[in-house]
Structures are given as C-alpha cells and as structure tokens.
Amino acid sequence: MTPVDEKQLIEMLSDPATQRKAFEQVVRQYSEQLYWHVRRIVLTHEDANDVMQNVMLKAWANIDSFRKDAKISTWLYRIAVNESLDFVRRQKHLSDMSVDDMKGVAGTLMADQYFDGDETEAQLQEAVAQLPEVQRTVFTLRYYEEMKYSEMSKILNTSEGSLKASYHFAVKKISDFFKQRD
C-alpha cells in the first residue's frame, strides 16, 4: 500500500468515520522506523516488539489528544522515546549492568538473528549501551535517525543547546571507548 500524505492522514485521524483506517495507515507507515529507533534503545528484538506494542496502544488510546498542528512522526517518536525509557527504567536492563555485562551486549547482538551488523556495529552498540540514558537517546536520534535538533527538542521537550551538549558528550565517550580498544 502506498504511503498517504501527512496532511491527508491528519484529516482522516480527525474524522471519527475514517479514524480507524487512518490509524492503520499510520501503523503501516511508521512502524518500521519506530521499531528500529526503539530497538536501539532497548537492544533486543523481543523487548523492542513489546515496547512497540505499548507505543501503538498508547497512540491509539490518545489519538483524540493528538495536536493537529504537529507532525505525526514527532508525536509517535515522543511516545516511543518515553515508552522505551520507561521500559529501560522498569527493567533496569542497562543501568544496573556491570562493565562485564556490558561487554556481553556485543555478543548478544551478534547472536541475535535480527541483527545484521558486523563486529564494529556490535562494538558501537556496546559503547552506546554504556552511555547515560539521556545521551544514549540523543545519540540514537541524531546518529541513527539523522534527526534535526529542532525536532529532537520537540520530542524530548528540552532545548537544542542541551541536546547538542548531550550529543557532543556521547560522541566523546564513544570515541574514548574505541580508543581504549585499539
């Protein structure tokens, strides 16, 4: 099915008669890019699927509160980021890991049938996993999603300056991680 123009989707979401069909289209158009964004935060396929289910359920439950002047993608990314971070906090998946556990992240990714990266990508994921939560999120949005700071600012509800600083510190820590490996 061909993608529907954002403006048309917003109009369809506003009309109760076409809302369900429009939301189905939203799911088709945005699920894959949201999945990969979530996946980079929670790391495993199974966890990403669980979070994505929650993202879409939350989006559907709050469809009437969607501001029609915002972009659908920005709204969905905000939900996805919040759900991903909530998941990580609840699971203490990364924050309670020891350095030895972090080293296992690369091995886990390489063994995952859904991960198609090489050794360098696995090491990058290991380095990203060691970043503090905010830096990890900002790095993921900027590096992988190539998102502009202005859009990130709307999603994360913070200033562009603080996002730039977080990204700078994240890049520095990742660079240091690779220098230590050489």
ChimeraX attribute file (.defattr): number of C-alpha atoms within 10 A of each C-alpha:
attribute: neighborCount
match mode: 1-to-1
recipient: residues
	/A:1	6
	/A:2	7
	/A:3	11
	/A:4	13
	/A:5	8
	/A:6	13
	/A:7	13
	/A:8	11
	/A:9	19
	/A:10	22
	/A:11	13
	/A:12	17
	/A:13	21
	/A:14	17
	/A:15	11
	/A:16	11
	/A:17	10
	/A:18	13
	/A:19	19
	/A:20	15
	/A:21	14
	/A:22	21
	/A:23	19
	/A:24	11
	/A:25	17
	/A:26	21
	/A:27	16
	/A:28	13
	/A:29	16
	/A:30	15
	/A:31	17
	/A:32	12
	/A:33	13
	/A:34	21
	/A:35	18
	/A:36	18
	/A:37	23
	/A:38	29
	/A:39	19
	/A:40	20
	/A:41	25
	/A:42	22
	/A:43	22
	/A:44	17
	/A:45	19
	/A:46	11
	/A:47	17
	/A:48	22
	/A:49	15
	/A:50	14
	/A:51	25
	/A:52	24
	/A:53	15
	/A:54	17
	/A:55	25
	/A:56	18
	/A:57	12
	/A:58	15
	/A:59	19
	/A:60	17
	/A:61	10
	/A:62	10
	/A:63	15
	/A:64	13
	/A:65	9
	/A:66	17
	/A:67	12
	/A:68	13
	/A:69	8
	/A:70	11
	/A:71	15
	/A:72	18
	/A:73	17
	/A:74	15
	/A:75	15
	/A:76	22
	/A:77	24
	/A:78	18
	/A:79	21
	/A:80	25
	/A:81	21
	/A:82	17
	/A:83	20
	/A:84	26
	/A:85	19
	/A:86	13
	/A:87	19
	/A:88	19
	/A:89	14
	/A:90	9
	/A:91	12
	/A:92	11
	/A:93	13
	/A:94	20
	/A:95	14
	/A:96	11
	/A:97	13
	/A:98	10
	/A:99	9
	/A:100	8
	/A:101	11
	/A:102	17
	/A:103	16
	/A:104	12
	/A:105	21
	/A:106	22
	/A:107	14
	/A:108	15
	/A:109	23
	/A:110	18
	/A:111	11
	/A:112	12
	/A:113	9
	/A:114	10
	/A:115	15
	/A:116	12
	/A:117	12
	/A:118	12
	/A:119	13
	/A:120	11
	/A:121	15
	/A:122	19
	/A:123	22
	/A:124	17
	/A:125	20
	/A:126	22
	/A:127	23
	/A:128	23
	/A:129	25
	/A:130	23
	/A:131	19
	/A:132	13
	/A:133	17
	/A:134	15
	/A:135	23
	/A:136	21
	/A:137	26
	/A:138	25
	/A:139	25
	/A:140	21
	/A:141	22
	/A:142	17
	/A:143	12
	/A:144	12
	/A:145	14
	/A:146	10
	/A:147	14
	/A:148	11
	/A:149	20
	/A:150	13
	/A:151	16
	/A:152	21
	/A:153	16
	/A:154	16
	/A:155	19
	/A:156	19
	/A:157	10
	/A:158	13
	/A:159	13
	/A:160	17
	/A:161	12
	/A:162	13
	/A:163	22
	/A:164	16
	/A:165	13
	/A:166	19
	/A:167	23
	/A:168	15
	/A:169	15
	/A:170	24
	/A:171	19
	/A:172	11
	/A:173	17
	/A:174	22
	/A:175	13
	/A:176	12
	/A:177	17
	/A:178	13
	/A:179	9
	/A:180	8
	/A:181	7
	/A:182	5
